[in-house]
Amino acid sequence: MIVFASFRGRLIARGNEPPIGQRFSCLSFNSVVSAQTILACDSSRHCDNMVSTSAPTPNSSNQAPINPMESLGAERKSPSFPVREMTYFVDGDKEATLLKEEIMLELERDPNWKIDDYPNLSLAEIRERTMAKVRRMADDLLTKSKEQVFQKMAMISVVDPGFWTRFGVHIGLFFGALQGQATPSQLSYWLERGAMTMQGIIGCFGMTELGHGSNVAGLETTATFDKNTDEFVIHTPTITATKWWIGGAAHTATHCAVYAQLIIDGKRYGVKTFVVQLRDPETFQLMPGVNIGDIGKKMGRDQIDNGWIQFTNVRIPRSHMLMKHTKVTREGKVIDPPMAQLAYGALILGRVSMVNDSGNVSKRALTIAIRYAAIRRQFASGPGQVETKLLDYPIHQHRLIPLLAQTFAMIFGAREMNTNYQNLMAQINSEKQENMQALLENLKETHATSAGLKAFCTWMCLNIIDQCRQSLGGHGYSAYTGLSTSYQDFVVHCTWEGDNTILTLQCGRYLVSMANQAKKGKPLPKNMSYLGEFVKSRTHPSCKGVSVEDVCSFKTLREAWGCVAANAIIQAANEFEEALKKGLDKDAAYEQCSASRLHAARMHVFTHLFNRFSEAAEASPDSLRPTLTKLAVLFATHSATQHSGEFLQCGYYNNEQIYTIKRHVSELCADLRNDAVSIVDSFNYSDYVINSPLGCFDGNIYVKYFDLVKRNNPQNEIPYFEKLIKPLLNRSVDSDGGPELEIDQEE
Amino acid sequence: MIVFASFRGRLIARGNEPPIGQRFSCLSFNSVVSAQTILACDSSRHCDNMVSTSAPTPNSSNQAPINPMESLGAERKSPSFPVREMTYFVDGDKEATLLKEEIMLELERDPNWKIDDYPNLSLAEIRERTMAKVRRMADDLLTKSKEQVFQKMAMISVVDPGFWTRFGVHIGLFFGALQGQATPSQLSYWLERGAMTMQGIIGCFGMTELGHGSNVAGLETTATFDKNTDEFVIHTPTITATKWWIGGAAHTATHCAVYAQLIIDGKRYGVKTFVVQLRDPETFQLMPGVNIGDIGKKMGRDQIDNGWIQFTNVRIPRSHMLMKHTKVTREGKVIDPPMAQLAYGALILGRVSMVNDSGNVSKRALTIAIRYAAIRRQFASGPGQVETKLLDYPIHQHRLIPLLAQTFAMIFGAREMNTNYQNLMAQINSEKQENMQALLENLKETHATSAGLKAFCTWMCLNIIDQCRQSLGGHGYSAYTGLSTSYQDFVVHCTWEGDNTILTLQCGRYLVSMANQAKKGKPLPKNMSYLGEFVKSRTHPSCKGVSVEDVCSFKTLREAWGCVAANAIIQAANEFEEALKKGLDKDAAYEQCSASRLHAARMHVFTHLFNRFSEAAEASPDSLRPTLTKLAVLFATHSATQHSGEFLQCGYYNNEQIYTIKRHVSELCADLRNDAVSIVDSFNYSDYVINSPLGCFDGNIYVKYFDLVKRNNPQNEIPYFEKLIKPLLNRSVDSDGGPELEIDQEE
């Protein structure tokens, strides 16, 4: 059997060396292998020494184990920048930091907010505990300022993403729908009944259906007007029309904002929104004609009770259709609303928050991975030597340090995005909207950039989480070390709020339109100026420098990325034009160049992030600028090595310069390694927020990890020993071959 | 609050168009958003139409929903190749296919092997059900052939990876250790006691410790010889010495193969292996001095009960030390074994199996994603049109079709790897090992290639799983659609059996040594011939062609990839030499060039996979060759676009040729799209193995998905309504401001 061959002689040793299978245990298991072996995986020198014949390090085992806390403490001895200053700068200012610290303390001290036992809770237990947290947050809505609630939700999005979703469904989606779509008298009607504060009403948001997502115009649920009774009849005609993924429907909501096809006298008027009661708030019994079920387990975020809903001819008064925009009269006359392109503005904030979340979640992942790498030791560099820290291996630096740079890029990208958004909304909401055209241009640009940032930042963060998790070796696979669940919760960010791929295409579509504007010599918005300059200058720029200083300066890197992004955009625009020439309609032509649009969006977003990052570094205090500058250059150069083909194709860098950049990436990783622990310290997350024993501030990782595992897994009797194990151990497999046949004896 | 602004006016409509928020709902949620919105995500034309002003498709909702089964059936009407032939070719031959079908049927019919309710089972329930399966497999060991067991385990690795691990711990690791390290009399002693068949003994494998993984020489557990009693004393001296991740220890094992430092008269002799009894098989009580706990929840594979073990001066007879190699006499004299480099061979099979597993798991993921994409419709191309299939969108083809090509590359790469391994082991095990030197060279080459393949194929498969999951839109986040759990189970492959990063470095170290051999004009093994040719030819090759046929032929692509790989290897070798010149020792020099070694390994593995794939295509039957050729070219060209910088830097392709390649990738995706469903059909997995309603063969995805969700989540009362929800709904938050102060009235 396989295992025989593969294990034969595994531990034969040679000379005085320890047995090979022991020296290289991380390689020595055959495919039938247990999770124990996943510990055998940390980056190391000798482990990587497989086919060489260099001597092993038997003496390393004589070394007394190094104190983990001392290992981490040593990293903090001489940071090259003031850590607290960095915290203020990254948070925005000192006040922002103090508010975050207040929120972390508040959550940590609230027994409702215990989170370190999540891995062992059942779906039912998680749902119940989450509901227990909802009340306090509901009261916060009455007692706290918008800024306080916003900041608290942002922190909760790192601490407990599933709660963030469950709470958000009511206030963000259901009440948000009332805000956006109810008439003043409708809104006050629902407010009086506690629709905002959950005093009588808890809402959910009934848009998506089993067979219909993006194309809301294709929803099947119907709302048919009955003129005789002045009612709408809400109905689910098919299985694919079943409302699906409705957060809060399974366990929580009394009411639902239902999206359905308005039908009057057999004519369809498109999808409108109707408030439908689901349950009796006194008994929680389902209302007649309403059928609801639990959608159950998900990859993550089990705190939120997503459900499905089917309506069977449920009648509601006409006044339950939200009529801020489209109105239906007593006679069944439909009055359409005036135009309002400005609604686009509403699409942006979600993206901004998710870009922000990407930075925040990355901060946590890197705090865990870098503190662990500064403590965990594997293999000695020679006989009698202390084992080497993971963080001292160049390859481990290459794994983690560039991710630190990406995290800063997302933080500063999110900050500028948020500022632009605030200005835009102020502009939109100001009574006198002079210069409407400029406003709309600003709107389009902000929308496109936010779409691109949301997609690439959530993808970037997801990669950071898993890279950090893998860098923990086997311990990263445990549910108690904080990154496996983080991945499972975060990954949905890449899908909701618009599938990332679709968002990149929207961004790309805008970039193509900008290219055409530029060709016509029209002015472009500030963020697109690099494209305008590129199109203007008939002669394409290229890097003349040779030294690292010349090749990797902010100025050069900005020009380089601008050149690459402009090149990609123009490429997509040309493909679009060619498709039109071939006679395709506009939409078909855009589909034809979709791969190039996606690529153009990626190059644009990296360029955008680097520009924001480098500007922030330049604007930073003298004490922080050297560190932030190194990180910004690392972001740009590391990303450039990932896309070196683009730089060579547009002729900005030549072969030699690309090699110079690759070398510089290694130099920057080695340099920043010395500040790595101080940098993650500056992220200033408490151990409660980190919620991983391997990332704790004091470095006492093994004791805390062991304690956490024991607390969550008390030693009990094995429940199925008598039933399953004992019979297995005691079984006999003897079987006679049946009776001897005479015919066999005759032979 | 954020939600107000972000929802304000979201549903304001313009002209006769449906409200914007409805047309673009996938974009319209603010960050406080529920999982329902993740349905709103499928790739689509109009959804991607955000900032354009083209007309919406209100009529699409008038379309009767298309029958999903008809949608899928239409895809099977005219495959361009014989599907069953492809199955035989991919499986190896007809017999292999029939055996797989027999195994699938056997598992599907066995009630113990029910798997579609896993998402809702508790950790305890999963553990118990898995134990119930163990017995039947234990009997298989007695009744089935090696090949049957091997194939069954390979299939189980797709169906239930956690069981595969739990069963493998006993037979692969524990019994494998006895096989490899026990003397003949020791082995028969343990065999008599049922150590192989679990009749009296169930084993686990006690190597890794909380603080020690790769560096087994650094393990802390001690085995001290007591001359007076002829016993070893097994002891855990520190917390970091706690045996950790020990699969089967928490619930299952009676005995453990313990790796510990052999100490005699105060002198250390390195790590040896000792059989220690953990539990009384009659009562399952822990033996004196043995303390065990459960490590609990993991990211996946909860079927296996990983545990921790601490020994406190546990005494075992001297004869329980496995002495096939190192021996300890009654007087405490240590006799070291003869050398035996051939043990390297044992390291390879595990990798081969994991490369094989990568192909098998990818087949399943793509079957689900492609069948869904052939059924799911989103947005009509015009008023009154039927909605478009996801698979018809070029961007969706770009997302999935190249992954199909990668899957075939892994399948053929694994097959050749397996053949080489079998030949190698035969060579090793043959009595007369004439030409030992050639054997050792073969061994090194096979080892290095398997290390590289394991790393890059497990990473590739992991990416395929998540890309397929994301391509399902919101449904991919459900635990019932089969890909979220697959990711969580598979991801550990990237860590155990040697952390992928370490394996790439080992491969890279070998490649550097090959470069130096080549420079010295020494012959290289067949798989490395491209490097030898590259070094020999002073003039570097480059592509002269212009047409797609010239630029993307097998011949050209092989030369191109060989050129790129050789270039990367020589680059790493040069960095290594420079480091030596700077005075670093060999190990330090290898660390210095680790990033370049990793890159060289990646380029080598892609080259290797393409060479195997293209050879297989050339050797395939006429009826299959056109399809396999397209897939092989897609693999090579798509991978080339991902690393275009390498091709430009080594001067093999020029800018124009790179653009030609990029265009050809799109052409191949569009072409292969027509056979996509037939290709995944040829993978020939039963619905039981697919275990995802969205990937079922008949295409009845919505009915099966809904049924599965309902079966797993029966509608019950909400348990915490009275306790938590009712008080929330009925609460009052009125609070007076305290007594009126006289001083205030005085003012």
Interface residues (C-beta under 8 A of the other chain):
Chain A: M1 I2 V3 F4 A5 S6 F7 R8 G9 R10 L11 I12 A13 R14 G15 N16 P18 P19 I20 G21 Q22 R23 F24 S25 C26 L27 S28 F29 N30 S31 V32 V33 S34 A35 Q36 T37 I38 L39 A40 C41 D42 S43 S44 R45 H46 C47 D48 N49 M50 V51 S52 S54 P56 T57 P58 S60 S61 N62 Q63 P65 P119 N120 S122 L123 A124 R127 E128 M131 A132 V134 R135 A138 D139 L141 L142 K146 V149 F150 M153 W164 T165 R166 F167 G168 V169 I171 G172 L173 F175 G176 A177 Q179 G180 Q181 G194 T197 M198 Q199 G200 I201 I202 C204 F205 G206 M207 T208 E209 L210 G211 H212 G213 S214 N215 V216 A217 G218 L219 E220 T238 I239 T240 T242 W244 W245 I246 G247 G248 H251 T252 T254 Y259 Q261 R268 G270 V271 K272 T273 P281 E282 F284 I292 G293 D294 I295 G296 K297 K298 M299 G300 R301 I304 N306 W308 L322 K324 H325 T326 D336 P337 P338 M339 A340 Q341 L342 A343 Y344 A346 L347 I348 L349 G350 R351 V352 S353 M354 D357 Q378 F379 A380 S381 E387 Y393 P394 I395 H398 R399 M425 N429 K444 H447 A448 A451 D466 Q470 G473 G474 G476 Y477 S478 A479 Y480 S484 Y487 Q488 V491 V492 C494 T495 W496 E497 G498 D499 N500 T501 I502 L503 L505 Q506 R509 Y510 S513 K586 D587 A588 Y590 E591 Q592 S594 A595 L598 H643 S644 G645 E646 F647 L648 Q649 N655 I658 S666 Y702 V703 Y705 F706 V709 K710 N712 N713 Q715 E717 I718 P719 Y720 F721 L724 I725 K726 P727 L728 L729 N730 R731 S732 V733
Chain B: M1 I2 V3 F4 A5 S6 F7 R8 G9 R10 L11 I12 A13 R14 G15 N16 P18 P19 I20 G21 Q22 R23 F24 S25 C26 L27 S28 F29 N30 S31 V32 V33 S34 A35 Q36 T37 I38 L39 A40 C41 D42 S43 S44 R45 H46 C47 D48 N49 M50 V51 S52 S54 P56 T57 P58 S60 S61 N62 Q63 P65 P119 N120 S122 L123 A124 R127 E128 M131 A132 V134 R135 A138 D139 L141 L142 K146 V149 F150 M153 W164 T165 R166 F167 G168 V169 I171 G172 L173 F175 G176 A177 Q179 G180 Q181 G194 T197 M198 Q199 G200 I201 I202 C204 F205 G206 M207 T208 E209 L210 G211 H212 G213 S214 N215 V216 A217 G218 L219 E220 T238 I239 T240 T242 W244 W245 I246 G247 G248 H251 T252 T254 Y259 Q261 R268 G270 V271 T273 P281 E282 F284 I292 G293 D294 I295 G296 K297 K298 M299 G300 R301 I304 N306 W308 L322 K324 H325 T326 D336 P337 P338 M339 A340 Q341 L342 A343 Y344 G345 A346 L347 I348 L349 G350 R351 V352 S353 M354 D357 Q378 F379 A380 S381 E387 Y393 P394 I395 H398 R399 M425 N429 K444 H447 A448 A451 D466 Q470 G473 G474 G476 Y477 S478 A479 Y480 S484 Y487 Q488 V491 V492 C494 T495 W496 E497 G498 D499 N500 T501 I502 L503 L505 Q506 R509 Y510 S513 K586 D587 A588 Y590 E591 Q592 S594 A595 L598 H643 S644 G645 E646 F647 L648 Q649 N655 I658 K662 S666 Y702 V703 Y705 F706 V709 K710 N712 N713 Q715 E717 I718 P719 Y720 F721 L724 I725 K726 P727 L728 L729 N730 R731 S732 V733
